[in-house]
């Protein structure tokens, strides 16, 4: 699937500059696409775009839906361009940090914008806007109806989780749902409008990028949160008891990094039932993501082979057990629809041979992360470049790692020494990031992805996420003008040197 040498950048939408406290789908996203065009970068990798909430630390990997978009990423400027807001509506008194997302303040402000936009749409929608909205609702009904119901009822009960709702609503009693749909008609309509606007803005940005031969690289979490529209509306495909509580939850077993493993807590799938249904929900999910993105990364890929299941109520992941995942049956079904699966397997961590066999059978590229390469036993390490293979994606680090500079500053002396010996250069904090970027670029791996923080040479202050911590993550933002012409020229020189620069593109002018 990875036919040509190319390079991408990892930068989540929330990390873009913006006057409204969080990166969004507005002007700065288009500026970044122009920066990518100038740099010669091909892939823009982002994190999941699903709705998030404070109870899960605003993690994009614990979304309220596997299908819906995050309304906080809607651009107020584009709402104005579409006629949903006036210029004066964008004035606000909030003072936002340029370097971090302040989620609580952002939500307060964006809610004001979105409420006003919805009122204006309800009163003054043009025939074109009404027609596009109806078309969207019809085409996306397979997930949108349940999601809109879920959000409207959840908000009615003060953001309460669905499994704590009155039993009739928790269990989706038809009469009770019908009654609430009638009472919350306006609120349900609003949730559909917000999704309509999100996907309208997303598709416009995607088209702009496509016209410049820039491709989007999305990320798909394996599990979904217990408090999500998906579990509420599809309880039958999860291992739940009669009270809709999980019988078992997800995690990973004890390993070198944790004596007790990791207890993630999400409900696990009932793969036997999904198999009987031809994996319908999962196929819909893959279809939806491949409509949004040109390439997707399947997070926690090993769970498709086998996964760690922990009985509900356990305090740690120690007493879990391995259970069979859907394996090759699932990918054979996908392969019929997508002969060349545009999928990257996240194969980091403790991976066994059946996982590699599954990847090999379907020619799925894996990941090589250079920050894992320079410890003890470096010569035999699978992440060190002389063990890379062409059908792989090479990273300096991912959203779950330190930056290159942060890593080098905190690395053990042996790792620092190994890195210097490997590249035969004197490495220090000033040049650690640039050396690591060059090493990734030089790999035989067909696709190389560099976090924007490493292109910029930033330190640990720019870490996106520290795994197993609940707060203080997903905050980093790029400051205005950091992605400038000088930076673009530096990147283009490297891409040309290592044969990762795509041909010059004459962009199609947008109407």
C-alpha positions as a Python dict, from the first residue, in 0.01 Angstrom:
ca = {
    (1, 'X'): (0, 0, 0),
    (2, 'X'): (291, 237, 73),
    (3, 'X'): (422, 258, -283),
    (4, 'X'): (640, 571, -280),
    (5, 'X'): (875, 730, -30),
    (6, 'X'): (694, 1014, 140),
    (7, 'X'): (679, 1214, 460),
    (8, 'X'): (406, 1341, 688),
    (9, 'X'): (366, 1560, 993),
    (10, 'X'): (180, 1472, 1313),
    (11, 'X'): (-17, 1772, 1436),
    (12, 'X'): (-361, 1743, 1592),
    (13, 'X'): (-625, 2002, 1495),
    (14, 'X'): (-647, 2129, 1854),
    (15, 'X'): (-276, 2220, 1840),
    (16, 'X'): (-321, 2480, 1566),
    (17, 'X'): (-309, 2851, 1656),
    (18, 'X'): (-644, 3026, 1694),
    (19, 'X'): (-794, 3335, 1853),
    (20, 'X'): (-1050, 3116, 2030),
    (21, 'X'): (-829, 2910, 2262),
    (22, 'X'): (-817, 2588, 2061),
    (23, 'X'): (-713, 2489, 1711),
    (24, 'X'): (-1009, 2437, 1479),
    (25, 'X'): (-1108, 2376, 1117),
    (26, 'X'): (-1078, 2742, 1026),
    (27, 'X'): (-819, 2974, 868),
    (28, 'X'): (-516, 2841, 1055),
    (29, 'X'): (-586, 2488, 928),
    (30, 'X'): (-574, 2623, 573),
    (31, 'X'): (-253, 2812, 651),
    (32, 'X'): (-99, 2491, 779),
    (33, 'X'): (-202, 2311, 459),
    (34, 'X'): (-24, 2587, 265),
    (35, 'X'): (283, 2535, 487),
    (36, 'X'): (273, 2163, 407),
    (37, 'X'): (250, 2239, 36),
    (38, 'X'): (551, 2470, 60),
    (39, 'X'): (742, 2206, 260),
    (40, 'X'): (662, 1918, 26),
    (41, 'X'): (492, 1715, 299),
    (42, 'X'): (232, 1460, 185),
    (43, 'X'): (47, 1330, 494),
    (44, 'X'): (-117, 1529, 771),
    (45, 'X'): (-162, 1289, 1061),
    (46, 'X'): (-410, 1387, 1330),
    (47, 'X'): (-562, 1230, 1642),
    (48, 'X'): (-929, 1119, 1667),
    (49, 'X'): (-1180, 1399, 1601),
    (50, 'X'): (-1462, 1264, 1819),
    (51, 'X'): (-1642, 1466, 2092),
    (52, 'X'): (-1462, 1472, 2426),
    (53, 'X'): (-1549, 1569, 2784),
    (54, 'X'): (-1378, 1665, 3107),
    (55, 'X'): (-1452, 1338, 3290),
    (56, 'X'): (-1208, 1163, 3056),
    (57, 'X'): (-950, 1442, 3065),
    (58, 'X'): (-1061, 1560, 2719),
    (59, 'X'): (-885, 1262, 2567),
    (60, 'X'): (-964, 1209, 2197),
    (61, 'X'): (-922, 837, 2267),
    (62, 'X'): (-1223, 837, 2504),
    (63, 'X'): (-1480, 1003, 2282),
    (64, 'X'): (-1856, 1019, 2334),
    (65, 'X'): (-1903, 866, 1990),
    (66, 'X'): (-1697, 664, 1743),
    (67, 'X'): (-1865, 849, 1454),
    (68, 'X'): (-1949, 1206, 1558),
    (69, 'X'): (-1719, 1507, 1527),
    (70, 'X'): (-1611, 1735, 1810),
    (71, 'X'): (-1814, 2061, 1796),
    (72, 'X'): (-1527, 2241, 1975),
    (73, 'X'): (-1332, 2210, 1647),
    (74, 'X'): (-1593, 2409, 1453),
    (75, 'X'): (-1448, 2737, 1328),
    (76, 'X'): (-1636, 3055, 1431),
    (77, 'X'): (-1487, 3239, 1130),
    (78, 'X'): (-1632, 2981, 892),
    (79, 'X'): (-1968, 3003, 1070),
    (80, 'X'): (-1956, 3373, 989),
    (81, 'X'): (-1864, 3304, 626),
    (82, 'X'): (-2165, 3072, 599),
    (83, 'X'): (-2393, 3344, 739),
    (84, 'X'): (-2463, 3176, 1073),
    (85, 'X'): (-2280, 3450, 1269),
    (86, 'X'): (-2211, 3823, 1226),
    (87, 'X'): (-1871, 3990, 1263),
    (88, 'X'): (-1963, 4136, 1601),
    (89, 'X'): (-2062, 3791, 1727),
    (90, 'X'): (-1695, 3687, 1721),
    (91, 'X'): (-1590, 3954, 1969),
    (92, 'X'): (-1510, 3812, 2312),
    (93, 'X'): (-1335, 3907, 2636),
    (94, 'X'): (-1146, 3584, 2697),
    (95, 'X'): (-767, 3590, 2722),
    (96, 'X'): (-635, 3256, 2602),
    (97, 'X'): (-293, 3101, 2633),
    (98, 'X'): (-110, 3076, 2300),
    (99, 'X'): (75, 2761, 2403),
    (100, 'X'): (-195, 2550, 2570),
    (101, 'X'): (-564, 2467, 2527),
    (102, 'X'): (-779, 2586, 2818),
    (103, 'X'): (-1067, 2348, 2765),
    (104, 'X'): (-1311, 2486, 3022),
    (105, 'X'): (-1284, 2843, 2890),
    (106, 'X'): (-1295, 2721, 2531),
    (107, 'X'): (-1616, 2527, 2592),
    (108, 'X'): (-1785, 2830, 2750),
    (109, 'X'): (-1696, 3053, 2455),
    (110, 'X'): (-1763, 2803, 2175),
    (111, 'X'): (-2102, 2719, 2328),
    (112, 'X'): (-2202, 3084, 2290),
    (113, 'X'): (-2101, 3080, 1923),
    (114, 'X'): (-2271, 2750, 1848),
    (115, 'X'): (-2594, 2842, 2028),
    (116, 'X'): (-2619, 3165, 1829),
    (117, 'X'): (-2536, 2992, 1502),
    (118, 'X'): (-2808, 2733, 1563),
    (119, 'X'): (-3068, 3001, 1636),
    (120, 'X'): (-2976, 3183, 1315),
    (121, 'X'): (-2987, 2861, 1113),
    (122, 'X'): (-3326, 2771, 1260),
    (123, 'X'): (-3470, 3109, 1164),
    (124, 'X'): (-3287, 3207, 848),
    (125, 'X'): (-3150, 2898, 673),
    (126, 'X'): (-3131, 2941, 297),
    (127, 'X'): (-3284, 2675, 70),
    (128, 'X'): (-2930, 2558, -10),
    (129, 'X'): (-2840, 2522, 359),
    (130, 'X'): (-3167, 2344, 439),
    (131, 'X'): (-3118, 2108, 148),
    (132, 'X'): (-2763, 2020, 246),
    (133, 'X'): (-2870, 1967, 608),
    (134, 'X'): (-3150, 1727, 510),
    (135, 'X'): (-2915, 1538, 280),
    (136, 'X'): (-2656, 1507, 558),
    (137, 'X'): (-2913, 1381, 811),
    (138, 'X'): (-3040, 1121, 564),
    (139, 'X'): (-2696, 992, 466),
    (140, 'X'): (-2562, 980, 824),
    (141, 'X'): (-2881, 854, 991),
    (142, 'X'): (-2724, 516, 1075),
    (143, 'X'): (-2524, 682, 1355),
    (144, 'X'): (-2658, 1038, 1376),
    (145, 'X'): (-3006, 952, 1506),
    (146, 'X'): (-2874, 762, 1808),
    (147, 'X'): (-2600, 1015, 1876),
    (148, 'X'): (-2838, 1313, 1871),
    (149, 'X'): (-3079, 1131, 2106),
    (150, 'X'): (-2791, 1039, 2336),
    (151, 'X'): (-2650, 1393, 2357),
    (152, 'X'): (-2991, 1558, 2406),
    (153, 'X'): (-3088, 1319, 2687),
    (154, 'X'): (-2741, 1338, 2843),
    (155, 'X'): (-2758, 1718, 2852),
    (156, 'X'): (-3114, 1701, 2991),
    (157, 'X'): (-2980, 1499, 3285),
    (158, 'X'): (-2689, 1736, 3350),
    (159, 'X'): (-2423, 1537, 3158),
    (160, 'X'): (-2507, 1221, 3353),
    (161, 'X'): (-2373, 897, 3202),
    (162, 'X'): (-2640, 697, 3016),
    (163, 'X'): (-2611, 396, 3248),
    (164, 'X'): (-2724, 622, 3536),
    (165, 'X'): (-3034, 745, 3351),
    (166, 'X'): (-3381, 620, 3451),
    (167, 'X'): (-3406, 250, 3364),
    (168, 'X'): (-3649, 298, 3077),
    (169, 'X'): (-3415, 538, 2897),
    (170, 'X'): (-3106, 341, 2990),
    (171, 'X'): (-3265, 34, 2831),
    (172, 'X'): (-3403, 230, 2533),
    (173, 'X'): (-3769, 157, 2600),
    (174, 'X'): (-3946, 255, 2278),
    (175, 'X'): (-4232, 448, 2440),
    (176, 'X'): (-4002, 641, 2670),
    (177, 'X'): (-3766, 727, 2387),
    (178, 'X'): (-4053, 844, 2170),
    (179, 'X'): (-4176, 1069, 2451),
    (180, 'X'): (-3833, 1220, 2511),
    (181, 'X'): (-3774, 1271, 2140),
    (182, 'X'): (-4090, 1478, 2131),
    (183, 'X'): (-3998, 1680, 2441),
    (184, 'X'): (-3638, 1732, 2331),
    (185, 'X'): (-3710, 1786, 1962),
    (186, 'X'): (-3528, 2120, 1948),
    (187, 'X'): (-3224, 1989, 2136),
    (188, 'X'): (-3201, 1683, 1908),
    (189, 'X'): (-3228, 1911, 1605),
    (190, 'X'): (-2944, 2122, 1742),
    (191, 'X'): (-2714, 1821, 1789),
    (192, 'X'): (-2774, 1723, 1428),
    (193, 'X'): (-2701, 2079, 1317),
    (194, 'X'): (-2368, 2083, 1503),
    (195, 'X'): (-2265, 1758, 1334),
    (196, 'X'): (-2376, 1895, 999),
    (197, 'X'): (-2159, 2204, 1043),
    (198, 'X'): (-1860, 2003, 1168),
    (199, 'X'): (-1863, 1766, 871),
    (200, 'X'): (-1930, 2049, 626),
    (201, 'X'): (-1620, 2231, 753),
    (202, 'X'): (-1418, 1908, 758),
    (203, 'X'): (-1507, 1816, 400),
    (204, 'X'): (-1419, 2166, 277),
    (205, 'X'): (-1076, 2148, 444),
    (206, 'X'): (-1022, 1798, 310),
    (207, 'X'): (-1103, 1916, -44),
    (208, 'X'): (-862, 2209, -8),
    (209, 'X'): (-589, 1967, 98),
    (210, 'X'): (-672, 1715, -174),
    (211, 'X'): (-636, 1985, -438),
    (212, 'X'): (-281, 2031, -305),
    (213, 'X'): (-210, 1655, -295),
    (214, 'X'): (-212, 1660, 85),
    (215, 'X'): (-361, 1346, 236),
    (216, 'X'): (-519, 1305, 581),
    (217, 'X'): (-395, 1028, 807),
    (218, 'X'): (-653, 954, 1079),
    (219, 'X'): (-638, 755, 1400),
    (220, 'X'): (-898, 501, 1511),
    (221, 'X'): (-904, 385, 1877),
    (222, 'X'): (-983, 16, 1924),
    (223, 'X'): (-1218, 56, 2222),
    (224, 'X'): (-1500, 303, 2291),
    (225, 'X'): (-1589, 445, 2630),
    (226, 'X'): (-1870, 299, 2840),
    (227, 'X'): (-2042, 638, 2845),
    (228, 'X'): (-2076, 675, 2470),
    (229, 'X'): (-2357, 682, 2219),
    (230, 'X'): (-2218, 360, 2069),
    (231, 'X'): (-2245, 147, 2383),
    (232, 'X'): (-2587, 292, 2473),
    (233, 'X'): (-2732, 222, 2128),
    (234, 'X'): (-2551, -110, 2063),
    (235, 'X'): (-2537, -280, 2403),
    (236, 'X'): (-2575, -619, 2236),
    (237, 'X'): (-2224, -611, 2083),
    (238, 'X'): (-2052, -551, 2417),
    (239, 'X'): (-2011, -783, 2714),
    (240, 'X'): (-2260, -623, 2953),
    (241, 'X'): (-2486, -764, 3225),
    (242, 'X'): (-2862, -707, 3264),
    (243, 'X'): (-2799, -372, 3433),
    (244, 'X'): (-2588, -266, 3134),
    (245, 'X'): (-2271, -271, 3344),
    (246, 'X'): (-1959, -430, 3191),
    (247, 'X'): (-1897, -795, 3270),
    (248, 'X'): (-1536, -742, 3167),
    (249, 'X'): (-1320, -444, 3080),
    (250, 'X'): (-1018, -368, 2864),
    (251, 'X'): (-655, -336, 2966),
    (252, 'X'): (-308, -479, 2913),
    (253, 'X'): (-124, -734, 3129),
    (254, 'X'): (170, -667, 3362),
    (255, 'X'): (495, -597, 3176),
    (256, 'X'): (835, -433, 3211),
    (257, 'X'): (671, -92, 3258),
    (258, 'X'): (401, -190, 3509),
    (259, 'X'): (387, -473, 3763),
    (260, 'X'): (6, -454, 3769),
    (261, 'X'): (-55, -388, 3399),
    (262, 'X'): (-292, -116, 3282),
    (263, 'X'): (-664, -119, 3359),
    (264, 'X'): (-832, 95, 3093),
    (265, 'X'): (-1190, 21, 3199),
    (266, 'X'): (-1369, 33, 2862),
    (267, 'X'): (-1621, -247, 2793),
    (268, 'X'): (-1490, -524, 2566),
    (269, 'X'): (-1660, -632, 2245),
    (270, 'X'): (-1862, -951, 2217),
    (271, 'X'): (-1687, -1078, 1905),
    (272, 'X'): (-1903, -1390, 1879),
    (273, 'X'): (-2213, -1175, 1836),
    (274, 'X'): (-2031, -939, 1600),
    (275, 'X'): (-1922, -1234, 1388),
    (276, 'X'): (-2286, -1347, 1353),
    (277, 'X'): (-2372, -994, 1234),
    (278, 'X'): (-2087, -990, 980),
    (279, 'X'): (-1906, -734, 1199),
    (280, 'X'): (-2160, -471, 1084),
    (281, 'X'): (-2084, -202, 1343),
    (282, 'X'): (-1710, -231, 1289),
    (283, 'X'): (-1743, -227, 910),
    (284, 'X'): (-1960, 87, 935),
    (285, 'X'): (-1694, 241, 1156),
    (286, 'X'): (-1411, 164, 913),
    (287, 'X'): (-1621, 291, 620),
    (288, 'X'): (-1695, 614, 807),
    (289, 'X'): (-1327, 673, 883),
    (290, 'X'): (-1212, 593, 531),
    (291, 'X'): (-1464, 847, 404),
    (292, 'X'): (-1299, 1103, 633),
    (293, 'X'): (-935, 1005, 589),
    (294, 'X'): (-707, 877, 315),
    (295, 'X'): (-519, 652, 555),
    (296, 'X'): (-603, 531, 905),
    (297, 'X'): (-399, 394, 1192),
    (298, 'X'): (-565, 117, 1393),
    (299, 'X'): (-467, 188, 1753),
    (300, 'X'): (-394, -115, 1976),
    (301, 'X'): (-385, -338, 1669),
    (302, 'X'): (-288, -649, 1863),
    (303, 'X'): (-643, -667, 2003),
    (304, 'X'): (-763, -776, 1658),
    (305, 'X'): (-556, -1091, 1716),
    (306, 'X'): (-610, -1131, 2091),
    (307, 'X'): (-690, -891, 2372),
    (308, 'X'): (-653, -875, 2749),
    (309, 'X'): (-990, -908, 2923),
    (310, 'X'): (-1021, -821, 3293),
    (311, 'X'): (-1324, -923, 3503),
    (312, 'X'): (-1527, -619, 3609),
    (313, 'X'): (-1455, -504, 3962),
    (314, 'X'): (-1085, -585, 3958),
    (315, 'X'): (-862, -308, 4094),
    (316, 'X'): (-571, -390, 3863),
    (317, 'X'): (-521, -574, 3532),
    (318, 'X'): (-328, -863, 3691),
    (319, 'X'): (-616, -1112, 3692),
    (320, 'X'): (-709, -1074, 3329),
    (321, 'X'): (-677, -1333, 3054),
    (322, 'X'): (-613, -1341, 2679),
    (323, 'X'): (-919, -1374, 2456),
    (324, 'X'): (-935, -1426, 2082),
    (325, 'X'): (-1006, -1122, 1866),
    (326, 'X'): (-1176, -1131, 1524),
    (327, 'X'): (-849, -1204, 1344),
    (328, 'X'): (-831, -1275, 973),
    (329, 'X'): (-1209, -1319, 927),
    (330, 'X'): (-1263, -951, 992),
    (331, 'X'): (-983, -835, 763),
    (332, 'X'): (-1092, -1072, 485),
    (333, 'X'): (-1430, -900, 493),
    (334, 'X'): (-1264, -558, 477),
    (335, 'X'): (-1027, -676, 205),
    (336, 'X'): (-1320, -759, -26),
    (337, 'X'): (-1435, -399, -5),
    (338, 'X'): (-1089, -241, 4),
    (339, 'X'): (-846, -457, -202),
    (340, 'X'): (-558, -235, -89),
    (341, 'X'): (-636, -170, 275),
    (342, 'X'): (-531, 190, 356),
    (343, 'X'): (-453, 87, 713),
    (344, 'X'): (-148, 119, 938),
    (345, 'X'): (-121, -123, 1231),
    (346, 'X'): (-14, 21, 1565),
    (347, 'X'): (211, -268, 1664),
    (348, 'X'): (403, -109, 1951),
    (349, 'X'): (463, -283, 2282),
    (350, 'X'): (455, -655, 2357),
    (351, 'X'): (357, -813, 2024),
    (352, 'X'): (347, -1188, 1957),
    (353, 'X'): (390, -1381, 1632),
    (354, 'X'): (18, -1419, 1550),
    (355, 'X'): (-8, -1038, 1534),
    (356, 'X'): (282, -1019, 1289),
    (357, 'X'): (128, -1303, 1089),
    (358, 'X'): (-199, -1111, 1064),
    (359, 'X'): (-15, -799, 947),
    (360, 'X'): (185, -1002, 695),
    (361, 'X'): (-122, -1176, 553),
    (362, 'X'): (-289, -844, 473),
    (363, 'X'): (31, -650, 397),
    (364, 'X'): (-39, -398, 675),
    (365, 'X'): (253, -165, 753),
    (366, 'X'): (367, -143, 1115),
    (367, 'X'): (533, 138, 1312),
    (368, 'X'): (899, 204, 1392),
    (369, 'X'): (960, 459, 1669),
    (370, 'X'): (1319, 583, 1696),
    (371, 'X'): (1288, 692, 2059),
    (372, 'X'): (1263, 321, 2147),
    (373, 'X'): (1579, 225, 1955),
    (374, 'X'): (1880, 322, 2166),
    (375, 'X'): (1855, 132, 2492),
    (376, 'X'): (2025, -186, 2599),
    (377, 'X'): (2078, -433, 2313),
    (378, 'X'): (2058, -159, 2051),
    (379, 'X'): (2211, -366, 1771),
    (380, 'X'): (1925, -620, 1786),
    (381, 'X'): (1650, -365, 1857),
    (382, 'X'): (1365, -383, 1603),
    (383, 'X'): (1327, -3, 1610),
    (384, 'X'): (1686, 76, 1515),
    (385, 'X'): (1704, 179, 1147),
    (386, 'X'): (1914, -112, 1018),
    (387, 'X'): (1621, -341, 1109),
    (388, 'X'): (1354, -128, 938),
    (389, 'X'): (1162, -266, 640),
    (390, 'X'): (1015, -69, 348),
    (391, 'X'): (653, -150, 436),
    (392, 'X'): (656, 48, 759),
    (393, 'X'): (591, 395, 899),
    (394, 'X'): (888, 551, 1076),
    (395, 'X'): (836, 801, 1358),
    (396, 'X'): (1076, 997, 1573),
    (397, 'X'): (807, 968, 1841),
    (398, 'X'): (428, 963, 1868),
    (399, 'X'): (168, 1164, 2061),
    (400, 'X'): (231, 929, 2356),
    (401, 'X'): (606, 1000, 2372),
    (402, 'X'): (831, 1278, 2485),
    (403, 'X'): (966, 1509, 2216),
    (404, 'X'): (1311, 1426, 2077),
    (405, 'X'): (1470, 1707, 2276),
    (406, 'X'): (1276, 1611, 2588),
    (407, 'X'): (1378, 1247, 2543),
    (408, 'X'): (1747, 1331, 2500),
    (409, 'X'): (1745, 1566, 2801),
    (410, 'X'): (1607, 1290, 3025),
    (411, 'X'): (1763, 981, 2860),
    (412, 'X'): (2001, 755, 3048),
    (413, 'X'): (2369, 821, 2967),
    (414, 'X'): (2385, 485, 2787),
    (415, 'X'): (2102, 585, 2554),
    (416, 'X'): (2264, 922, 2481),
    (417, 'X'): (2595, 750, 2408),
    (418, 'X'): (2430, 485, 2187),
    (419, 'X'): (2254, 753, 1984),
    (420, 'X'): (2580, 942, 1924),
    (421, 'X'): (2768, 623, 1835),
    (422, 'X'): (2495, 510, 1596),
    (423, 'X'): (2493, 828, 1388),
    (424, 'X'): (2868, 891, 1441),
    (425, 'X'): (2802, 1249, 1548),
    (426, 'X'): (2841, 1448, 1868),
    (427, 'X'): (2487, 1494, 1999),
    (428, 'X'): (2375, 1758, 2246),
    (429, 'X'): (2049, 1926, 2341),
    (430, 'X'): (2086, 2180, 2061),
    (431, 'X'): (2099, 1925, 1781),
    (432, 'X'): (1932, 1609, 1923),
    (433, 'X'): (1598, 1676, 1754),
    (434, 'X'): (1745, 1760, 1412),
    (435, 'X'): (1967, 1449, 1417),
    (436, 'X'): (1670, 1229, 1508),
    (437, 'X'): (1457, 1382, 1231),
    (438, 'X'): (1734, 1317, 976),
    (439, 'X'): (1767, 958, 1095),
    (440, 'X'): (1394, 900, 1051),
    (441, 'X'): (1403, 1057, 704),
    (442, 'X'): (1692, 831, 597),
    (443, 'X'): (1510, 508, 690),
    (444, 'X'): (1408, 259, 422),
    (445, 'X'): (1053, 280, 563),
    (446, 'X'): (836, 417, 284),
    (447, 'X'): (647, 664, 504),
    (448, 'X'): (813, 885, 765),
    (449, 'X'): (601, 1090, 1007),
    (450, 'X'): (751, 1363, 1225),
    (451, 'X'): (558, 1531, 1509),
    (452, 'X'): (553, 1907, 1450),
    (453, 'X'): (718, 1951, 1790),
    (454, 'X'): (1026, 1769, 1658),
    (455, 'X'): (1041, 1973, 1338),
    (456, 'X'): (1041, 2278, 1569),
    (457, 'X'): (1297, 2126, 1811),
    (458, 'X'): (1074, 2176, 2116),
    (459, 'X'): (1132, 2025, 2461),
    (460, 'X'): (918, 1833, 2706),
    (461, 'X'): (690, 2134, 2753),
    (462, 'X'): (540, 2033, 2417),
    (463, 'X'): (449, 1674, 2512),
    (464, 'X'): (97, 1593, 2392),
    (465, 'X'): (13, 1301, 2624),
    (466, 'X'): (166, 1111, 2912),
    (467, 'X'): (4, 762, 2912),
    (468, 'X'): (-163, 646, 3234),
    (469, 'X'): (-212, 1004, 3356),
    (470, 'X'): (-562, 1148, 3363),
    (471, 'X'): (-501, 1523, 3368),
    (472, 'X'): (-276, 1775, 3196),
    (473, 'X'): (-277, 1610, 2855),
    (474, 'X'): (-382, 1713, 2500),
    (475, 'X'): (-295, 2076, 2577),
    (476, 'X'): (-1, 2172, 2355),
    (477, 'X'): (-57, 2435, 2087),
    (478, 'X'): (174, 2567, 1818),
    (479, 'X'): (225, 2941, 1843),
    (480, 'X'): (142, 3168, 1548),
    (481, 'X'): (426, 3203, 1295),
    (482, 'X'): (616, 2895, 1419),
    (483, 'X'): (531, 2719, 1093),
    (484, 'X'): (692, 2981, 869),
    (485, 'X'): (869, 2995, 533),
    (486, 'X'): (1213, 2934, 686),
    (487, 'X'): (1088, 2617, 855),
    (488, 'X'): (922, 2504, 532),
    (489, 'X'): (1246, 2546, 338),
    (490, 'X'): (1440, 2343, 597),
    (491, 'X'): (1188, 2059, 572),
    (492, 'X'): (1186, 2070, 191),
    (493, 'X'): (1565, 2039, 180),
    (494, 'X'): (1549, 1725, 396),
    (495, 'X'): (1267, 1573, 193),
    (496, 'X'): (1460, 1632, -128),
    (497, 'X'): (1780, 1489, 21),
    (498, 'X'): (1608, 1169, 133),
    (499, 'X'): (1380, 1130, -170),
    (500, 'X'): (1060, 1197, 24),
    (501, 'X'): (960, 1517, -154),
    (502, 'X'): (647, 1486, -364),
    (503, 'X'): (630, 1649, -710),
    (504, 'X'): (533, 2013, -732),
    (505, 'X'): (159, 2057, -727),
    (506, 'X'): (-40, 2334, -892),
    (507, 'X'): (-331, 2374, -650),
    (508, 'X'): (-681, 2405, -785),
    (509, 'X'): (-821, 2746, -694),
    (510, 'X'): (-1116, 2721, -459),
    (511, 'X'): (-1435, 2904, -569),
}
